[in-house]
Amino acid sequence: MRIWFALLLAPILALTDQSIAYATTGWACATQHPLAVHGVHVAFLVATAVGTFLAWQLWRETRPQRNRSEALARRHFLAGLATASGALSVLTIAAMWLPVWFIAPCHI
């Protein structure tokens, strides 16, 4: 479960973050409450970071050992891949959140 969340759901969360943040921009502009857009980014960033951290923990737990089985090697590889996918998704969400700090919602 820890592998699949970071491997598959983290990129989907990044895309969903972009869609929902864009949808809340109109409301934030109309009501002059830019915190709504920040809240969307925070929620998705935290969820993606937690999933990435769990995958990273599994990757560390399945470190190479002397008498290593094929299943353990496969699990270690997938955990590393999930960690990389989750980290890229976290960076993507952070990069989409950065302009919100500098540009008002009515100017987007």
VMD Tcl script that draws the C-alpha trace (Angstrom):
set ca {
  {0.00 0.00 0.00}
  {2.81 2.42 0.83}
  {4.37 1.85 -2.58}
  {1.23 2.25 -4.63}
  {0.07 5.45 -2.95}
  {3.29 7.29 -3.78}
  {3.74 5.63 -7.16}
  {0.26 6.12 -8.59}
  {-1.76 8.47 -6.41}
  {0.88 11.18 -5.86}
  {0.95 12.26 -9.54}
  {-2.85 12.15 -9.62}
  {-2.94 14.34 -6.50}
  {-0.62 16.84 -8.20}
  {-2.96 17.07 -11.20}
  {-6.01 17.32 -8.95}
  {-4.29 20.08 -6.97}
  {-3.79 22.05 -10.15}
  {-7.43 21.65 -11.19}
  {-8.93 22.53 -7.81}
  {-6.57 25.45 -7.22}
  {-7.48 26.86 -10.62}
  {-11.18 26.41 -9.88}
  {-10.93 28.22 -6.53}
  {-9.09 31.18 -8.06}
  {-12.32 32.74 -9.33}
  {-13.96 32.49 -5.93}
  {-10.83 33.83 -4.20}
  {-10.80 36.82 -6.53}
  {-14.51 37.54 -6.09}
  {-14.38 37.38 -2.29}
  {-10.80 38.66 -1.85}
  {-9.85 35.58 0.18}
  {-6.61 34.20 -1.29}
  {-6.23 31.82 1.64}
  {-8.59 29.39 -0.08}
  {-6.04 28.77 -2.82}
  {-3.29 28.38 -0.22}
  {-5.43 25.88 1.67}
  {-5.87 23.73 -1.42}
  {-2.13 23.61 -2.03}
  {-1.36 22.87 1.63}
  {-3.80 19.95 1.77}
  {-2.48 18.30 -1.37}
  {1.16 18.98 -0.49}
  {0.79 17.38 2.94}
  {-1.04 14.32 1.56}
  {1.58 13.79 -1.14}
  {4.49 14.36 1.25}
  {3.10 11.82 3.73}
  {2.74 9.20 1.00}
  {6.27 9.91 -0.22}
  {7.66 9.63 3.29}
  {5.99 6.26 3.80}
  {7.44 4.98 0.52}
  {10.87 6.28 1.53}
  {10.60 4.44 4.85}
  {9.83 1.20 3.05}
  {12.75 1.80 0.69}
  {15.06 2.18 3.69}
  {13.64 -0.94 5.37}
  {14.29 -3.11 2.31}
  {17.96 -2.18 1.94}
  {20.16 -4.72 0.19}
  {21.33 -7.59 2.37}
  {23.59 -10.59 1.82}
  {21.00 -13.31 1.29}
  {18.44 -11.27 -0.56}
  {15.47 -12.78 -2.29}
  {14.09 -11.76 -5.65}
  {10.85 -10.54 -4.06}
  {12.72 -8.29 -1.63}
  {14.83 -6.84 -4.45}
  {11.71 -6.12 -6.47}
  {10.04 -4.48 -3.47}
  {13.13 -2.33 -2.84}
  {13.17 -1.19 -6.47}
  {9.46 -0.34 -6.48}
  {9.79 1.54 -3.19}
  {12.64 3.61 -4.66}
  {10.60 4.31 -7.77}
  {7.61 5.30 -5.64}
  {9.80 7.61 -3.58}
  {11.08 9.32 -6.72}
  {7.57 9.65 -8.15}
  {6.24 11.08 -4.91}
  {9.15 13.50 -4.55}
  {8.59 14.77 -8.08}
  {4.91 15.26 -7.29}
  {5.76 17.15 -4.08}
  {8.10 19.42 -6.04}
  {5.42 19.97 -8.69}
  {2.83 21.01 -6.11}
  {5.35 23.31 -4.42}
  {6.21 24.87 -7.80}
  {2.52 25.49 -8.53}
  {2.05 27.00 -5.07}
  {4.98 29.42 -5.37}
  {3.31 31.96 -7.72}
  {0.29 32.15 -5.41}
  {2.53 33.84 -2.84}
  {3.52 36.62 -5.25}
  {0.56 37.11 -7.60}
  {-2.92 38.06 -6.38}
  {-5.74 35.71 -7.45}
  {-7.37 38.42 -9.56}
  {-4.27 38.72 -11.74}
  {-4.01 35.03 -12.63}
}
mol new
graphics top color blue
foreach p $ca { graphics top sphere $p radius 0.5 }
foreach p [lrange $ca 0 end-1] q [lrange $ca 1 end] { graphics top cylinder $p $q radius 0.2 }
display resetview
